[in-house]
Amino acid sequence: MKILLAYFWALPHVGGANTYIQMMTKILGEHGHHVDILARHPDGGGVYLANTGERIGGLKLWETVCEEARHHFQSHFPQIDSWIFERETERCIFELALSYLNLHQYDIIHAQDQLSTRALWSVKPDSVPLVASIHSSLADEHQLKGRISSADSLAGKYAEQEEYLGSWTSSRTIVASDWLKRQLLQHYPQSEDQFRVIPYGIDLASFQERLLEEPDPPLPDTEDRFVIACPARLVHVKGHRTLIEALSRVKGRRDHFVCWLIGDGYLREELEQYCMQMNVADCFFFLGNRTDVPAVLKKADLVVLPSLSDNQPFTVIEAQAAGKAIVASNAGGIPEMIADAETGLLFERGDAVQLADKIMEAMDDPCLRCRLEVNAGAWARKQWAFHTLYGQTMSIYREAIEAGRQLKQPKAQEPSLVFFSPDSAFMKKILQTFKKGGGA
């Protein structure tokens, strides 16, 4: 089978979607399938096939479309939110790049987010089934980031429609948690048959091998202090400020610990300053992005994930696979992964006082940590097996292909707030320009 995995954002990057795509590429390849990966190039130079390095659509595509889009918006939507302008322009570029691919060559297309799903729905042949994996609720994340002031605002309505088009324009939509399924059904309660819940998984054998490696580069000297590890991108939704505030409270009563922040992101400088403000800068080590996370987890005494919003984070999966005690927030789908006081400890998201109490409970009770570690490891071996993910995903592929043979997939109607529809005068002009070779 020839499969296209499509992702709207840049690859590679540090995050759950990137991990999922790498994982699916590996396991599909091991079963004899050919996989192409379409994504934005990490240098900002447009769209490319990540598995071959081939850029799609020419290097001038980005700047040409941006210029035309800016003129179009100034003429027709002069008061539009700059975030919506950027979002629509980027989607337009992605959609145009897709038009350069021979999409007929694929047996199935598997989109990895709402935006690539919507773009593919607009340009793909009807004969090629489209399956979507949705890894987060975009509307929920936009609200947490402050991009949406209210659901009734233009940005709020746009975000809802973006979520809708990315979730209902595929033959089947895969989500990893019941929580995300509920989120997506909240505003558009169509038939639940659109969705399939397939939990993530990891290659447990390979992960166990990586646990035995020595961290490289070497880790900071902990001086025999209690080590807390937090593997998470330094972005708002991961809740690092809650962790910093919690450990400032812990420091008032315990001083024999350090915290390793594994990952990087746009909040690094702000979080470093917040550590100084909360008088815990000496307790935190910003390790940045690392390729040896299993080996780092092996050296930790406790893993903490303070997310404000999350679907089914690989941090929890890997901590459990490493047999580590974990304290995590009750955000999103995390309670489906952790049985409180059995396979980990849960706290109310955003509650630094409760997080501090849970951390001290784990620090002070070695027997509790041991029990959590044993239970977490057993749960990981049962729940996160690689072959289960593959089997269930292939079942969805076959279901989508069979449905495509029997009837034409109905296309959802474009909402009025979508400014660049496939048949708009703007899109026709851009397509005509590029088909003539003007942007290639």
Secondary structure, DSSP 8 states (H G I E B T S, - for coil): -EEEEEEEEESS-SSHHHHHHHHHHHHHHHTT-EEEEEEE-TTSS-EEETTTTEEES-TTHHHHHHHHHHHHHHHH-TT--HHHHHHHHHHHHHHHHHHTS-GGG-SEEEE-SHHHHHHHHHHS-TTS-EEEE--S-HHHHHHHTTS-S-TTSHHHHHHHHHHHHHHHSSSEEEES-HHHHHHHHHH----GGGEEE----B-HHHHHHHHTS--SS-----TT-EEEEEE--SSGGG-HHHHHHHHHHHHTT--SEEEEEEB--TTHHHHHHHHHHTT-TTTEEEEES-S-HHHHHHT-SEEEE--SS-SS-HHHHHHHHTT--EEEE--TTGGGT--BTTTBEEE-TT-HHHHHHHHHHHHH-HHHHHHHHHHHHHHHHHH-BHHHHHHHHHHHHHHHHHHHHHS--------TT-S--TTSHHHHHHHHHHHTTS--
